[in-house]
Amino acid sequence: MSAQSTASVDLGKSRCRVVIHDATRIERSGGGAPGLAAAGGVAAAVDAIVSLLDDAKGLDLIGVGAAGAWLAPDAAQDLARRLAAATGARIAVASDVVTAHAGALHGGSGVLLIAGTGAAALGIDDDGARLVDGWGPELGDFGSGSWLGREALRALLRADDGLAPRTALADALAAPVGTASDVQAWLAQSGPSLGDSRRSPRSSSTPRKPETRSRTRSSPRASACSRRQPSPPRP
């Protein structure tokens, strides 16, 4: 029996990473999706994943750890259905915090903290599992990259209105954003990034092409919360 061809997907809000396992191991990365609970989140997730699997033919299994899946199980099932239809593979979709926990702690007890574009903590022991935060940028994700960026901008605006003292953030934000009067225009542009100081306040972002590379490290194990078999062909 020949080995099965599989793909492991880590879908975050900023980046999507895919590892394809067949006779070789190939790792690719591209843009992420806003989260499965967001408006249009499932469609964006499908686009982000399928674009990295374009020439990966005959996949048998695809495991996905997706941001937002824990709080949006119906969206996770929808993503599984759409990926099965697009690829013909069997699909397992779980929350990215679940797959990260399984990968970091090998399925054992413990607490995992994710602090990327979003933020969440997951603790698992003999009594069960507890998720803290992971509420999304509007209500939570405290300590995440998006939260830190928002708080920096708020500090700049509060100081400009005389509601708080000026801080070192004014100088730190000058290159990537500008002054307080530039904040709204900066937010309105496509894909603002506080980490790129080379951009002017009104420059537009150019989507990056997917990156491809080979690695030898083993991939984390995934814990599935939604599974979908491809539909049989119609007569």
Sequence and secondary structure as in RCSB ss.txt:
>XXXX:A:sequence
MSAQSTASVDLGKSRCRVVIHDATRIERSGGGAPGLAAAGGVAAAVDAIVSLLDDAKGLDLIGVGAAGAWLAPDA
AQDLARRLAAATGARIAVASDVVTAHAGALHGGSGVLLIAGTGAAALGIDDDGARLVDGWGPELGDFGSGSWLGR
EALRALLRADDGLAPRTALADALAAPVGTASDVQAWLAQSGPSLGDSRRSPRSSSTPRKPETRSRTRSSPRASAC
SRRQPSPPRP
>XXXX:A:secstr
     EEEEEE SSEEEEEEESSSEEEEEEE  S TTSTTHHHHHHHHHHTTSTT TT  EEEEEETTTTT HHH
HHHHHHHHHHHH SEEEEEEHHHHHHHHHHTT SEEEEEESSSEEEEEEETTEEEEEE   TTT  TTSHHHHHH
HHHHHHHHHHTTSS   THHHHHHTTT SGGGHHHHHHSSS  TT TTS TT        EEE   S       S
EEE       
